[in-house]
Amino acid sequence: MTTKSDYVIYLDTNGMVIYVDEQEFDASQYAYVLYTQSSNSRFGKDQVQLVMSDGSVKTVDTDDDYTSLEGTIVYYRADDKGEYALRQAANVHKNGSITTTADASIATNGVLSGGATDFDMKNTRAAITTKTGTTVYGNSETVFVVAESNARGKTDYSVYKGIKNAPTIMSDDPTTSPAVETKAVEMVYTTSGSSDVVTFAFIDATGAYVTNGKRDVVFLAAESATKMITDGDNNQYYLYNAVVDDEITTVKVKAAQDAGSVVLAGNDTVNQVVTNADYNNKGLLTSADAISTSDYTTLKGIGVWKLSGSYSIGLNGTTASASVRYTVASDAKMYYIDTDGVITKIDDVKNISSDSTATYIGLLDVTDGDIAYLFIQEVDNGKQEGAGSSGVVLSGISARYSRGTVTVTLTGTNAGQVYPVTISLVNGGTLVKLTTANVTGAATTTTATISAALSAGSTYMVTCGDQSFVLGV
């Protein structure tokens, strides 16, 4: 038996165990019941408001009166009419006499009240003190849904998988006085069987000491980007092959990104790795943040090398001996991306082959000092990859603008080879191609001028092969 699963036990008429069926834990089957109403209410409908395991909130019709399940964790299913059936999840626990907060008090107390004032959860350890005398444990599979309400009463729900990716949450703020504070934190959670290992937790951390947790990492494969799609509802987006945390999937990237988003919609030349992705009600990615330097150091370069050692890899350099050795986490998320943007999961470091031309993006965990994510982009040396017919990949690019001329410097060039340089306008997160110029390379470093009328106050992207440079004018 494992701590990642539930078990269905079948008994005979005498109560003897005749069969045990292991049911692998699936967080997507869980939800927290925030509010309920019955058909006897003024609205005359059986309804519940659920906080789903992905952090979304849904108000749904139900097939029965579930007012008795308000404030607990449930399994759910929907029928073909859209009606939901709920059942209380197994092994639900609470760290207090928890109730749903009245609307007028949400800004102060959050959506829940009645939790413990000595709550202590640190993402550097497995143990969680839910209240005096009660300690449970999170692991790499534990799913945390964390609610925080602001002064206007708006509540955000964030989802984290794994205790080390979750935020630190404490009743007592260690950075302020008094030495002991009494901010209540509410936690409703399920455990694996009769163990003290948490499988799913809903936490209201409003007003408590909270550090940022590590949100899902999203990788967008540039080579897979489609042309802009306009659907029947006039939504405009680009479709990408993607990795969302540890799942290979596709993502619809809205063409007009929200203000502050670092995503370049439509970019088909440079792979993108982002975090804190937000989606609208149409399922389109509308914004995302850059990877936080407090969580990860981003590694980029050319050359991936298989080294001796179960969890070692060499990055950068033209040979294995010239590469930089890194330790890869035992649970690292690793992927190959081919020249068409098709993504394949790498199950083990030993399955990585040495490749002097492959480019990579790695995320080095600041806390643990090892690689948590690795994306390896294969290069087709049989076609031009922005560095001549031999497929040589550039090691760098920079650009500056003055009076109608863009001066571009390419690093890692070969004499006589042709390098197409593209200049695009960054317009609301979308790349609008302006011009492409072929630059003949010199040995090692090449500097060239390209005529282009750029507008003051605008941002442009200069790209060549797998290299890009953001140029502000």
Secondary structure, DSSP 4 states (H G I P E B T S, - for coil): --TTEEEEEEE-TTS-EEEEEEEE--GGGEEEEEEEE-TTSTT---EEEEEETTS-EEEEEBSS--GGGTTSEEEEEE-TTS-EEEEEPSSEEESSS-EEPPGGGHHHH-SEE--BTT-EE-TTSSEEEEETTEEEE--TT-EEEEEEE-TTS-EEEEEEESTTTSPPEESS-TTSSSSS----BEEEEEESTTSSBEEEEEEE-TTSEE----PPEEEE-GGGPPSPEE-TT--EEEEEEEEETTEEEEEEEESSPPTT----BT--SS-EEEEEEEE-TTSEEEEEEPPPTTTEEEEEEEEEEE-SSTTEEEESSSSSTTSEEEEEEEEEEEEEE-TT--EEEE--GGGPPPEEEEEEEEEEETTT-SEEEEEEE---TTS-SSSTTTTPPPSEEEEEEETTEEEEEEEEE-TT-EEEEEEEEEETTEEEEEEEEEEE--SEEEEEEEE--PPTT-EEEEEETTEEEEEE-
